[in-house]
Amino acid sequence: MPRIHIVGGGLAGLTAAVTAAESRVPVTLHEAHHTLGGRARTSDGPYLTNDGPHALYRRGPHWTWLEHRKLLGPLASVPPLEGTRFRFHRDGALRRTPPLAMLRLARRSSRTAPVDAGFLSWATGQVGEEGARAAAHYMGVALFHHDPGSLSAAFVQERLRRATALPPEAHYPVGGWARLVDRMASRARDLGVRVETATRIGPRDLDGLRRDGPVIVATHLDSARALLEDPALTWESGRTALLDLALRTRRGDPFIISDLDAPGWIERFTAQDPALAPPGEQLVQAQIPIAPGTPRADAVRRAEDLLDLGFPGRRDRTTWRREAVASGRTGAVDRPGTTWRDRPAVDRGGGILLAGDQVAAPGLLSEVAFNSGIEAAVLAVELLGRTAPDAPRTAGTP
């Protein structure tokens, strides 16, 4: 029986599976790992960490999609008291406020920022070099890139406005992203999706899947390039060192440290959701973007310097530690002269469709994966309808 096959069980693959199954077509989801979620997996307890600081942005497209299907679940927002513990590292010291020029820039409409110019050069002309450089470094939180100022001004400015919105747009699934993944997977299964985990699909397997119907490749772009044997599947992403720590709780620890001297971000995630760590402990993650070829140790040292500055006695308070590097796994970034439309297209031809966070779809961070997953599913359903020999007719079809 003709069916849609989806390779990859992360956010893009699950979104595509639910969307396609809602059209009452047969769907099979293949995931190489033994659990679903991709980069949205949450580690096993007692410390519930994610592979990066995932956040759902209110008013974004995936928020609406999840809310409509009652999949959002409990969400944590920033408690007002914790909002007062936001610190900015600039000129070697922690401060309570960023440069005023950076705040003025954040209020500028992204429509005023050109696609063809670099962000730093354009922003310097708007508010001066100090505010422009601080804004570029602040955007490490949403770009995970070692040099945000070199990226397209329009691309960075749109994200700057959303990342500085008040009240904050960012919300966090209570209990970690695994809870959201579980809800999406349950919805897919309820709709009849066949979910096959620990199933690795290679180029030879792909030929067999294509005989059934359309195939949606919802993997990391590097994996998609190898699977489809298509060297054109490339786009720039960032490289970020991640340092996760569990600390014994100390009253007055900062909620966030945003490094304005160089791109970097430290966040205490138990401020929003205390259940992410055992009682009496708090979970902190440092994200330090690094240039290609730069050793992880350099970024870790910088993270530790910031932690020593903001979390007194943290070395004696540390109860758990984990280091990692996310290389090319932090979403697409657009250079001057490019937009999301220039990224690898969703429709690759021959019944192959692409979904993920480096694909030609709009949005901020994981919103790109959601949007491309929905578009790929809609196109796959259309293709399946054309190829199915006995496709059911709907009322009014001649």
Secondary structure by P-SEA (a helix, b strand, c coil): cbbbbbccccaaaaaaaaaaaaaccbbbbbbcccccccccccccccccccccccccccccaaaaaaaaaccccccccccaaaaaabbbbccccccccccaaaaaaaacccccccccccaaaaaaacccaaaaaaaaaaacccccccccccccaaaaaaaaaaaaccccccccccccaaaaaaaaaaaaaaacccccccccccaaaaaaaaaacbbbbcccaaaaaaaacccccbbbbbbbbbbbbbcccccccccbbbbcccccccccccccccccccccbbbbbbbbbbcccccaaaaaaaaaaaaaacccccccccccbbbbbbcccccccccccccccccccccccccbbbbccccccccccaaaaaaaaaaaaaaaaaaaaacccccccccccc
